[in-house]
Amino acid sequence: MKPTLIIKETILLNMEASSKNEVIHAICGHLFLLKKTQDPAHLYLDIIEREEVVSTFAGSHTAIPHAITKHVDYPVLCFARVKNDDFTWNGSDEDVRFVILLCAPAQDDLRKLRQSQSYVFSSIAQLIGRTGTLDLWANAHDEQVILDSLNEAFEANLTTTI
């Protein structure tokens, strides 16, 4: 059975971090604890390598780092809310509060992989563009609230793309 893209356990509230590398490192370690990767160090390196190509800062206080990697068996999405109000992604961006990390396994059908990445990215973009989403995420005390908002966006986007 194929695992769900995002689960309550992959949502991290009030993460302490002082840099994007620290956030990515912590998320990779968390994914290891959840048995979503067997090699968090190489997963981290793949994400950082992708980040060096072009920043994944998305605006609206959100960064969406991502990588195609052989260090996950299934696509996984992790949401982290950074506790520090003055945290920036690249030092010169506006502040970032939300980090949504997407890792997808390397596979033969690159076209299909790109389509599924686009689906996730467009769903997130639509969601962060909605009035109230960022406040909802900033003030949520339960991971389920964030999980529900993401799943709702994925379902809504799926019905509009079919």
C-alpha positions in Angstrom: 0.0 0.0 0.0 1.3 3.4 -1.0 1.7 5.8 2.0 -0.2 9.1 2.1 1.8 12.2 0.9 1.4 14.1 4.2 0.3 12.8 7.6 -0.1 14.5 11.0 3.3 13.3 12.1 5.0 15.1 9.2 3.7 18.5 10.5 6.1 20.2 12.9 4.8 23.2 14.8 7.1 25.9 16.4 10.4 24.6 15.1 13.5 26.3 16.5 16.0 27.1 13.7 18.3 29.9 12.7 19.0 29.0 9.1 17.4 27.2 6.2 20.1 24.6 6.4 19.2 24.0 10.1 15.4 23.6 9.2 16.2 21.2 6.3 18.5 19.2 8.5 15.9 18.9 11.3 13.2 17.9 8.8 15.4 15.2 7.3 16.2 13.9 10.8 12.5 13.8 11.6 11.7 11.9 8.4 14.3 9.4 9.4 12.6 8.9 12.8 9.3 8.4 10.9 11.0 5.8 8.7 10.4 7.9 5.6 14.1 7.8 4.7 16.9 5.5 5.6 19.6 8.0 4.8 18.8 11.4 6.2 22.3 12.8 5.5 22.2 12.1 1.8 18.6 13.3 1.6 19.7 16.5 3.2 22.5 16.9 0.7 20.1 16.3 -2.2 17.8 19.0 -1.0 20.7 21.5 -0.4 22.1 20.7 -3.8 18.7 21.5 -5.4 18.4 24.7 -3.2 21.8 25.9 -4.6 20.4 25.8 -8.1 17.6 28.3 -7.3 16.1 29.4 -4.0 12.8 27.8 -3.2 11.6 30.9 -1.3 8.0 31.3 -2.6 6.9 34.5 -1.0 4.0 34.8 1.4 6.3 33.8 4.3 6.7 30.4 2.7 9.6 28.3 1.3 9.0 25.1 -0.6 12.3 23.2 -0.7 12.1 20.0 -2.8 14.2 17.3 -4.3 14.0 14.3 -6.5 16.0 11.7 -4.6 16.8 8.1 -4.3 16.7 8.5 -0.5 12.9 8.2 -0.2 10.8 5.3 -1.5 7.5 7.3 -1.8 6.7 11.0 -2.1 6.6 12.7 1.2 5.5 16.2 2.2 6.6 17.8 5.5 5.2 21.1 6.9 7.3 23.0 9.5 6.3 26.2 11.2 9.4 28.2 12.2 9.1 29.7 15.7 11.5 32.6 15.1 9.7 35.7 13.8 12.8 37.1 12.1 13.8 33.9 10.3 14.6 34.4 6.6 15.3 31.8 3.9 18.3 33.4 2.2 19.1 36.2 4.6 17.7 38.9 2.2 14.1 37.6 1.7 11.1 38.6 3.7 10.6 36.5 6.8 9.7 32.9 6.4 7.3 31.2 8.9 6.3 28.1 6.9 8.6 25.5 5.2 6.9 22.9 3.1 9.4 20.2 2.0 8.6 17.9 -0.8 10.7 14.8 -1.6 9.9 12.5 -4.4 11.7 9.3 -5.4 13.7 9.2 -8.6 11.8 7.2 -11.1 11.9 6.3 -14.8 8.8 8.3 -15.7 10.1 11.8 -15.3 7.1 13.3 -17.1 4.7 11.8 -14.6 6.9 12.9 -11.7 7.0 16.5 -13.0 3.2 16.5 -13.3 2.7 15.3 -9.7 5.2 17.9 -8.5 3.4 20.6 -10.4 0.1 19.4 -8.9 1.5 19.7 -5.3 3.1 23.1 -6.0 0.0 24.6 -7.6 -2.2 23.3 -4.8 0.1 25.0 -2.2 0.3 28.2 -4.2 -3.5 28.4 -4.4 -3.7 27.7 -0.7 -1.2 30.4 0.4 -2.9 32.8 -1.9 -6.2 32.4 0.0 -7.2 35.0 2.6 -6.8 33.5 6.0 -4.6 30.6 5.3 -1.4 32.1 6.7 -3.2 33.2 9.8 -4.7 29.8 10.2 -1.3 28.2 9.9 0.4 30.7 12.2 -2.2 30.2 15.0 -2.9 26.5 14.7 -2.3 24.7 18.0 -3.0 21.3 16.5 -1.3 19.6 13.5 -4.7 18.4 12.3 -5.8 21.9 11.4 -2.9 22.3 9.0 -3.3 18.8 7.6 -6.9 19.4 6.9 -6.1 22.7 5.0 -3.5 21.0 2.9 -5.7 18.0 2.1 -8.6 20.3 1.2 -6.4 22.2 -1.2 -5.1 18.9 -2.8 -8.6 17.6 -3.3 -9.9 20.9 -4.7 -7.0 21.1 -7.1 -7.5 17.5 -8.2 -11.1 18.1 -9.1 -10.2 21.2 -11.1 -7.5 19.5 -13.1 -9.5 16.4 -14.1 
